[in-house]
């Protein structure tokens, strides 16, 4: 194929492409102007005219309806008489009861004053912060617990009832879950695991293990108190774990931030008994703890109570009060283990 033939063929293809492009553009223009009713410039005009006709029709109907009502009113003496009587009664009541109107206004003013006083009292109650609308103190995690260490009824010789003690432990351990599954997961698992071991020993012979002291003495006499999984070793580690919790609670109640309180409490308790790797794991977990104020919100029984001005103070008070019972029981256990030379 010669050069001229190639050029002629290329020019023909280019011409066909230009014609097709122009035809497609013309089709789009036609579709935009005539195919789309919303793009037709006559369409809004027709819609506007139709709307004006409808409005005119409605106005005419409204005028005709008002004229008919006026004619009926004028042509019906009963309606006119009733209207006149109603107007006269209204005037008479105004004349006769004119002296009573100020009294009504006075009652209304008194009601407004009473409402303002009630609002002020409600505001003061909210500012006081430790009561609900019915006057009762708000509940927190600690006051809502079904059991507490302070409620334990000790046996002779300050014997700590095993079952009641384990119930109190079980009720408190969810406190650690308030931090999330990662931050206090190690401490929670440690406490729960040792509590389960003690419960298993208690179930074997409830009479022998009726109190914690009796359980330890029984194993000490049998010479198996150092066996892992027995009540003595489990109680020793449970005591150490709750010593960490007790100091942590006290430091939080005194106003320390969570990570500071946790690190100091750990160093004074479990930290003495863990190896280097375990200490590092606990320390790393403490870096993820929520701030004190945010954590205290999770200790509310009712979420709306967190808006009270001194909510943090109420939680701290309940926490400190609850912790007194825990610390007392821990002191009894420390004295017992020290007396028997089993603390180490």
C-alpha positions in Angstrom: 0.0 0.0 0.0 1.4 3.4 -1.1 1.8 6.4 1.2 -1.1 8.2 -0.4 -3.4 5.3 0.1 -2.5 5.1 3.7 -3.2 8.8 4.2 -6.5 8.5 2.4 -7.6 5.6 4.7 -6.5 7.5 7.8 -8.4 10.7 6.7 -11.5 8.6 6.1 -11.3 7.1 9.6 -10.8 10.5 11.2 -13.8 11.9 9.3 -16.0 9.0 10.5 -14.8 9.6 14.1 -15.6 13.3 13.9 -19.0 12.7 12.5 -19.8 10.1 15.2 -18.7 12.5 17.9 -20.8 15.3 16.6 -23.8 13.0 16.3 -23.4 11.8 19.9 -23.1 15.4 21.1 -26.2 16.4 19.3 -28.0 13.4 20.8 -27.0 14.4 24.3 -28.1 18.0 23.7 -31.5 16.8 22.4 -31.9 14.4 25.4 -31.1 17.2 27.9 -33.5 19.7 26.3 -36.4 17.4 25.4 -36.0 14.0 27.0 -35.6 15.3 30.6 -38.8 17.1 31.7 -36.9 18.8 34.5 -34.5 20.4 32.0 -37.3 21.7 29.7 -37.5 25.5 30.2 -41.2 25.3 29.6 -41.8 22.7 32.4 -41.2 25.0 35.4 -43.5 27.6 33.8 -46.3 25.1 33.3 -45.8 23.9 36.9 -45.8 27.5 38.2 -49.0 28.3 36.3 -50.7 25.1 37.6 -49.6 26.0 41.1 -51.1 29.5 40.8 -54.3 28.0 39.5 -54.6 25.7 42.4 -53.9 28.5 44.9 -56.5 30.7 43.2 -59.0 27.8 43.4 -58.3 27.3 47.1 -58.7 31.0 47.8 -62.0 31.1 45.9 -63.3 28.1 47.9 -62.2 29.6 51.2 -63.9 32.9 50.3 -67.1 31.1 49.3 -67.0 29.1 52.5 -66.6 32.2 54.6 -69.5 33.9 52.8 -71.8 30.9 53.4 -70.9 30.8 57.1 -71.6 34.5 57.3 -75.0 34.1 55.6 -75.9 31.2 57.9 -74.8 33.2 60.9 -76.9 36.2 60.0 -79.9 34.2 58.9 -80.0 32.0 62.0 -81.3 33.9 65.0 -80.5 31.1 67.4 -76.8 31.3 66.6 -76.8 35.1 66.8 -78.7 35.0 70.1 -76.3 32.4 71.6 -73.3 34.5 70.6 -74.8 37.6 72.1 -75.6 35.7 75.3 -72.1 34.3 75.5 -70.6 37.8 75.1 -73.0 39.2 77.8 -72.1 36.3 80.2 -68.4 37.0 79.6 -68.9 40.7 80.4 -70.9 39.9 83.5 -68.3 37.5 84.8 -65.6 40.1 84.2 -67.7 42.7 86.1 -68.7 40.4 89.0 -65.4 38.5 89.3 -63.1 41.3 88.6 -62.0 41.4 92.3 -61.1 37.7 92.1 -58.7 38.0 89.2 -55.8 39.4 91.4 -56.3 36.4 93.7 -55.8 34.0 90.8 -52.7 35.9 89.7 -51.5 35.8 93.3 -51.9 32.0 93.4 -50.1 31.7 90.1 -47.3 33.9 91.5 -47.1 31.7 94.6 -46.8 28.6 92.5 -44.0 30.2 90.5 -42.2 31.1 93.7 -42.6 27.6 95.0 -41.3 26.1 91.8 -38.3 28.4 92.0 -37.7 27.3 95.6 -38.0 23.7 94.6 -35.5 24.2 91.7 -33.1 25.9 94.1 -33.4 23.0 96.6 -32.8 20.5 93.8 -29.7 22.5 92.7 -28.4 22.5 96.2 -29.0 18.8 96.5 -27.0 18.2 93.3 -24.2 20.3 94.6 -24.1 18.4 97.8 -23.7 15.4 95.6 -24.1 12.4 97.8 -27.8 11.8 97.6 -30.4 10.8 95.0 -33.7 12.6 94.4 -35.3 10.4 97.2 -32.7 11.5 99.7 -30.8 8.2 99.8 -27.0 8.1 99.4 -26.0 6.9 95.9 -24.6 3.4 95.6 -21.2 2.5 94.3 -19.5 -0.7 93.5 -18.4 -1.2 97.1 -21.7 -0.4 98.8 -23.6 -2.6 96.3 -21.5 -5.7 97.0 -23.6 -8.6 98.5 -20.7 -9.4 101.0 -17.8 -7.7 102.5 -14.8 -8.5 104.7 -16.2 -6.3 107.4 -19.3 -8.4 107.6 -17.4 -11.6 108.4 -18.5 -13.1 111.7 -15.3 -14.4 113.3 -15.2 -17.7 115.2 -13.5 -18.2 118.5 -9.9 -17.1 118.6 -10.5 -14.8 115.6 -11.1 -17.8 113.4 -11.9 -16.6 109.8 -14.8 -18.6 108.4 -13.6 -20.1 105.1 -16.8 -20.1 103.1 -17.7 -16.5 104.0 -14.1 -15.4 103.3 -14.1 -17.0 99.9 -17.5 -15.3 99.1 -16.1 -11.9 99.9 -13.0 -12.6 97.8 -15.2 -13.7 94.9 -17.3 -10.5 95.1 -14.2 -8.2 95.2 -12.2 -9.7 92.3 -14.5 -8.1 89.6 -13.1 -4.8 90.9 -9.9 -5.7 89.0 -11.9 -6.4 85.8 -13.0 -2.8 85.8 -9.6 -1.9 84.4 -10.1 -4.1 81.4 -8.8 -7.6 80.5 -5.2 -6.6 80.0 -4.3 -4.2 82.7 -5.1 -6.3 85.8 -5.6 -9.7 84.1 -2.6 -11.2 85.8 -3.6 -10.1 89.3 -7.2 -11.2 88.7 -6.2 -14.7 87.5 -3.8 -15.1 90.4 -6.5 -14.2 93.0 -9.2 -16.3 91.4 -6.9 -19.3 90.9 -5.8 -19.4 94.6 -9.4 -18.9 95.8 -10.6 -21.9 93.7 -7.8 -24.1 95.2 -8.9 -23.2 98.8 -12.5 -23.8 97.9 -11.6 -27.3 96.6 -9.8 -28.1 99.9 -12.8 -26.8 101.8 -15.2 -29.0 99.9 -13.2 -32.1 100.7 -13.8 -31.7 104.4 -15.8 -28.7 105.5 -15.4 -29.4 109.2 -11.6 -29.6 109.1 -11.5 -26.5 107.0 -14.3 -24.6 108.7 -12.0 -21.7 109.4 -8.8 -20.7 107.5 -6.7 -21.2 110.6 -8.1 -24.7 111.1 -7.4 -25.6 107.5 -3.7 -24.5 107.8 -3.2 -26.2 111.1 -4.6 -29.5 109.8 -2.2 -29.5 106.8 0.7 -28.4 109.1 0.0 -31.4 111.3 -0.1 -33.7 108.3 3.1 -32.3 107.0 1.7 -31.5 103.5 1.2 -27.7 104.0 4.1 -27.0 101.5 2.5 -29.0 98.7 1.4 -26.9 95.8 -2.4 -26.8 95.5 -3.0 -27.3 99.2 -4.8 -24.7 101.2 -1.8 -23.3 103.0 0.2 -22.4 100.0 -2.9 -21.1 98.2 -3.9 -19.0 101.2 -0.4 -17.6 101.4 -0.5 -16.4 97.8 -4.1 -15.2 98.2 -3.0 -13.1 101.2 -0.2 -11.6 99.2 -2.5 -10.8 96.3 -5.0 -9.1 98.5 -2.3 -7.1 100.3 -1.5 -5.6 96.9 -5.3 -4.9 96.4 -5.7 -3.4 99.8 -2.8 -1.0 99.4 -3.9 -0.1 95.9 -7.4 0.7 97.2 -6.0 2.9 100.0 -3.8 4.8 97.7 -6.6 5.4 95.2 -8.9 6.6 98.1 -6.1 9.0 99.2 -6.0 10.6 95.8 -3.1 9.0 93.9 -3.4 8.3 90.2 -4.0 4.7 89.2 -0.6 3.9 87.7 1.3 5.5 90.6 -0.9 3.7 93.2 -0.5 0.3 91.4 3.3 0.5 91.1 3.8 1.5 94.7 1.3 -1.1 96.0 3.0 -3.8 93.9 6.5 -2.9 95.0 5.4 -3.3 98.7 3.6 -6.6 98.2 3.7 -9.0 95.3 6.9 -7.4 94.0 8.9 -9.0 96.8 7.9 -12.5 95.7 7.9 -12.3 91.9 10.9 -12.9 89.6 12.4 -10.4 87.3 10.3 -11.4 84.3 7.0 -11.4 86.2 7.7 -8.0 87.7 8.3 -6.6 84.3 5.1 -8.0 83.1 3.1 -6.4 85.9 4.9 -3.1 85.5 4.1 -3.1 81.8 0.4 -3.8 82.5 0.2 -0.9 84.9 1.1 1.5 82.1 -2.3 0.8 80.4 -4.4 1.7 83.5 -7.1 4.3 83.0 -6.9 7.6 84.8 -8.3 7.7 88.3 -11.3 9.9 87.4 -12.2 7.8 84.4 -11.8 4.6 86.4 -14.0 5.8 89.2 -16.8 6.2 86.7 -16.8 2.5 86.1 -17.5 2.0 89.9 -20.9 3.7 89.6 -24.0 1.5 90.0 -26.1 4.1 88.1 -24.3 5.9 85.3 -26.2 9.2 85.8 -24.6 9.4 89.3 -21.2 10.2 87.7 -22.5 13.7 86.9 -22.7 14.6 90.6 -20.2 17.2 91.5 -18.4 15.2 94.3 -18.9 11.8 92.8 -15.1 10.9 93.0 -15.2 11.8 96.7 -18.1 9.5 97.4 -16.4 6.6 95.6 -13.2 7.3 97.6 -15.1 7.3 100.9 -16.9 4.0 100.1 -13.6 2.5 98.9 -11.7 3.5 102.1 -14.6 2.2 104.3 -14.7 -1.1 102.5 -10.9 -1.4 102.6 -10.9 -1.2 106.5 -12.6 -4.6 106.7 -10.2 -6.1 104.2 -7.1 -4.8 106.0 -8.4 -6.1 109.3 -8.7 -9.6 107.9 -5.3 -9.4 106.3 -3.8 -8.4 109.5 -5.3 -11.4 111.3 -3.8 -13.7 108.6 -0.4 -12.0 108.8 -0.3 -12.5 112.5 -1.3 -16.1 112.2 1.3 -16.9 109.5 4.0 -15.1 111.4 3.1 -16.9 114.6 3.3 -20.3 112.9 6.4 -19.4 111.0 4.7 -20.0 107.7 5.0 -16.5 106.1 7.9 -17.5 103.9 
